[in-house]
Amino acid sequence: MLIFPAVDLFEGKAVRLFKGDYNRMTVYSENPPEIALDFKSSGAEWIHLVDLEGAKSGETPNLNTIYAIKAATGLKCEVGGGIRSLEVIEKYVSAGLDRVILGTAAVTDEEFLKAAADKYGDKIAVGVDIKDGFAAIRGWTEKSALTADDMCRKMQNFGIGTLICTDISKDGAMVGTNVELYRELSEKYSLDIIASGGVSSIEDVKHLRALDLYGAIVGKAYYTGAINLKEAIEVAK
């Protein structure tokens, strides 16, 4: 299993939200590339990047910071947050980003999802953010009518290989991750599943590793020191 340390970006800074609430934001660094270099020195292979402003607006306000992180580290990077057009995907892919994560658009615009999958193949991943059992959209501010199962079936049918699944109720709350959700999804679907939300201890990493998941995202636990990233990467292997 791979560990994906996360940088959530807002106004060029590395921040974390509590359960997706933009009003409960903590700024951890004004120099995200510096944090990304620490990821590299800890042995990370990938970085998970989220443009929180983009998630709401559909624009790319943190594009330069994302470029800087990729350039500084040379690590593989996946990026999400408001990616709703082929033009934005092309911007990221042209800049050397390794994977682009579709969220709201994957739920609301099947034609776009199919076009993106057809054109960019395994460079496209889908982020399914679960709120009260349903996929949330538009920066987690709205709930759709689709369940986690609906989304997984849809992704598999569209040929999407990688799925980032977040339990919003766990995200940033430091209360442990939703192991049962990931066990259920990994048993039912042949997708590379990345667990996200609430990975707050080495025990969480061990539980997810036991499910033989593709990956797990470590966010707030890194910033608070609850997880030693180097240890987590070793345990995940």
C-alpha positions in Angstrom: 0.0 0.0 0.0 1.2 3.5 -0.9 1.0 6.4 1.5 -0.1 9.7 -0.1 0.8 12.7 2.1 -1.6 15.5 1.4 -1.3 19.2 0.8 -4.6 21.1 0.8 -4.1 24.5 -0.8 -5.9 27.8 0.0 -4.4 31.1 -1.2 -1.1 29.5 -1.8 -0.8 28.1 1.8 -1.0 24.6 3.1 -4.1 24.3 5.2 -6.5 21.7 6.7 -10.2 21.8 7.1 -12.2 20.1 9.9 -14.8 17.8 8.3 -14.7 19.9 5.1 -15.8 23.1 6.8 -14.2 26.1 5.2 -15.0 28.1 8.3 -12.8 25.8 10.4 -9.5 26.1 8.6 -6.0 25.8 10.1 -3.0 27.2 8.2 0.0 24.9 8.6 2.5 26.5 6.3 2.9 29.5 4.0 5.5 27.5 2.0 3.9 24.3 0.7 7.0 23.3 -1.5 9.0 23.1 1.8 6.5 20.6 3.2 6.5 18.6 0.0 10.3 18.3 0.3 9.9 16.9 3.8 7.5 14.3 2.2 10.2 13.4 -0.2 12.9 13.0 2.5 10.5 10.7 4.4 10.3 8.4 1.5 7.0 9.3 -0.2 6.6 8.4 -3.8 3.4 10.4 -4.4 1.8 13.7 -3.2 -1.9 14.2 -3.0 -2.8 17.9 -3.8 -6.1 19.6 -3.4 -7.0 23.1 -4.6 -9.6 24.0 -2.0 -10.5 27.3 -3.7 -10.8 25.4 -7.0 -13.2 22.9 -5.5 -15.7 25.7 -5.0 -15.0 27.8 -8.1 -14.0 25.4 -10.8 -10.9 27.5 -11.5 -7.2 26.9 -10.8 -6.2 29.6 -8.3 -3.4 27.6 -6.8 -1.9 26.4 -10.1 1.5 28.1 -9.6 1.9 26.6 -6.1 1.1 23.2 -7.5 3.7 23.7 -10.3 6.2 24.7 -7.7 5.6 21.6 -5.6 6.0 19.3 -8.6 9.2 21.1 -9.7 10.8 21.2 -6.3 10.3 17.5 -5.5 10.1 15.6 -8.7 7.7 13.2 -7.0 4.5 11.9 -8.6 1.6 14.2 -8.0 -2.1 13.8 -8.2 -4.3 16.9 -8.0 -8.0 17.5 -7.4 -10.3 20.4 -6.7 -12.8 21.8 -9.1 -11.6 20.1 -12.3 -14.6 20.4 -14.6 -13.2 20.8 -18.1 -10.8 19.2 -20.5 -8.9 22.5 -20.6 -8.1 22.4 -16.9 -7.0 18.7 -17.2 -4.7 19.6 -20.1 -3.2 22.4 -18.0 -2.2 20.0 -15.3 -1.1 17.1 -17.5 1.0 19.5 -19.6 2.7 20.7 -16.4 3.7 17.2 -15.6 1.1 16.2 -13.1 0.7 12.5 -13.0 -2.9 12.1 -12.2 -5.9 14.4 -12.2 -8.8 13.8 -9.8 -12.4 14.5 -10.9 -14.9 15.1 -8.1 -18.1 17.1 -8.7 -17.8 16.7 -12.5 -17.7 12.9 -12.2 -21.0 12.9 -10.4 -22.8 15.6 -12.5 -21.4 15.3 -16.0 -21.2 11.8 -17.5 -20.2 13.1 -20.9 -17.2 15.0 -19.5 -16.2 12.0 -17.4 -16.2 9.7 -20.5 -14.3 12.3 -22.6 -11.7 12.7 -19.9 -11.3 8.9 -19.5 -11.1 8.3 -23.2 -8.5 11.1 -23.8 -6.3 10.7 -20.7 -6.7 7.1 -19.6 -5.0 6.2 -16.3 -4.2 9.8 -15.7 -7.8 10.3 -14.6 -8.9 9.3 -11.1 -12.2 10.0 -9.4 -12.7 11.3 -5.9 -15.9 10.1 -4.2 -16.6 12.1 -1.1 -19.2 10.4 1.1 -21.5 12.5 3.4 -24.3 10.6 5.2 -24.0 7.7 2.7 -24.2 9.9 -0.4 -21.6 11.4 -2.8 -21.0 15.1 -1.9 -20.2 17.7 -4.5 -19.1 21.3 -5.0 -16.4 21.4 -2.3 -18.5 19.1 0.0 -21.2 21.8 0.2 -24.0 19.8 -1.5 -25.1 16.1 -1.4 -26.0 14.3 -4.6 -28.5 11.5 -5.0 -25.8 8.9 -5.7 -24.5 6.5 -3.0 -20.9 5.2 -2.7 -22.0 2.0 -4.4 -23.7 3.9 -7.3 -20.4 5.8 -7.8 -18.2 2.8 -7.7 -20.3 0.9 -10.2 -20.3 4.0 -12.5 -16.6 4.4 -12.3 -15.9 0.7 -13.0 -18.3 0.9 -16.0 -16.4 4.0 -17.4 -13.1 2.3 -17.1 -11.7 4.5 -14.3 -9.0 2.6 -12.5 -8.3 4.7 -9.4 -10.8 5.9 -6.8 -10.1 8.2 -3.9 -12.8 7.6 -1.3 -13.3 10.1 1.5 -15.6 9.7 4.5 -16.2 13.4 5.2 -17.3 12.7 8.8 -13.8 11.4 9.5 -11.8 14.0 7.6 -9.6 16.1 9.8 -11.3 14.9 12.9 -8.5 12.6 14.1 -11.0 9.9 15.2 -9.7 7.0 13.0 -10.7 5.9 9.5 -13.8 4.1 8.2 -12.3 0.6 7.8 -15.6 -1.1 7.2 -16.4 1.2 4.2 -13.1 0.5 2.5 -13.4 -3.3 3.2 -16.8 -3.3 1.6 -15.8 -1.3 -1.4 -12.6 -3.2 -2.0 -14.4 -6.6 -1.8 -17.1 -5.5 -4.3 -15.1 -3.6 -6.9 -11.9 -4.1 -8.9 -10.7 -0.5 -8.5 -7.5 0.8 -7.0 -9.0 2.4 -3.9 -7.2 5.1 -2.0 -8.6 5.6 1.5 -9.0 9.2 2.7 -10.3 10.8 5.8 -9.4 10.1 9.4 -6.1 8.2 9.0 -4.8 9.4 12.3 -2.5 6.7 13.7 -0.1 4.0 12.7 -2.8 1.6 13.8 -5.1 3.0 11.1 -2.4 2.5 8.5 -2.0 -1.1 9.6 -5.8 -1.7 9.4 -5.9 -0.3 5.9 -2.8 -2.2 4.8 -4.5 -5.5 6.0 -7.3 -4.8 3.4 -4.7 -4.7 0.7 -5.8 -1.3 -0.5 -3.9 0.5 -3.2 -3.2 3.6 -1.0 -4.1 5.8 1.9 -4.0 9.6 2.3 -2.3 11.1 5.4 -3.3 14.7 6.0 -3.9 16.3 9.4 -2.1 13.5 11.3 1.2 14.5 9.6 0.8 18.2 10.4 0.0 17.6 14.0 2.7 15.0 14.5 0.2 12.2 15.3 1.8 10.1 12.5 5.5 9.9 11.7 5.4 9.9 7.9 8.5 7.8 7.4 7.1 5.1 9.8 3.8 5.2 8.0 5.4 4.6 4.6 7.4 1.7 6.0 4.4 0.1 7.7 2.2 0.5 4.6 4.7 -1.4 2.5 
